[in-house]
Amino acid sequence: MSRMHNPAHPGEVLREYLPESLGVGEAARRLGVTRQALSALLNGRAGVSAAMALRLEAALGMSAEMWLEMQAGYDLWQARQLRRPKVMRIAA
């Protein structure tokens, strides 16, 4: 996976794939999740879980792996922005 500069949160990307005419409540119903769960994802307060990635794959036809890779890339970039503790190398 290539390093991106400040990648978008998967929820931000998901917003682009949902029809404007489809409300959050209806989208949540179609995905089989609560409105609160989908809203948290869309607003970057929650990440894409494996279960959600499978739901998105079924609903949108975009692979679960793509959603999980997007989440992993976002999480890794965010973690790299934090101060890291000193770690000592473990030799084999």
VENNOR-V867349 format. One line per field, one symbol per residue. phi: phi as a letter, one per 30 degrees, with the letter a starting at -180 (. if undefined). psi: psi as a letter, one per 30 degrees, with the letter a starting at -180 (. if undefined). burial: b if it has 16 or more other C-alpha atoms within 10 Angstrom, else e. A space follows every 10 residues. Layout:
phi = ???
psi = ???
burial = ???
//
This chain:
phi = .ddcdhddde dddeedccee dcdddddded dibddddddd ddcicbcddd ddedddeddc iceedddddd dddddddddd dddcddbcdc dd
psi = klkljilkke eeeeeffkke fjleeeeeee fhlleeeeee efggflljle eeeeeeeeef gkkeeeeeee eeeeeeeeef flkklkkkkj k.
burial = eeeeeeeebb beeeeeeeee eeebeebbee beebbeebbe bbeeeebbee ebbbbbbeee eeebeebbeb bbbbeebeee eeeeeeeeee ee
//
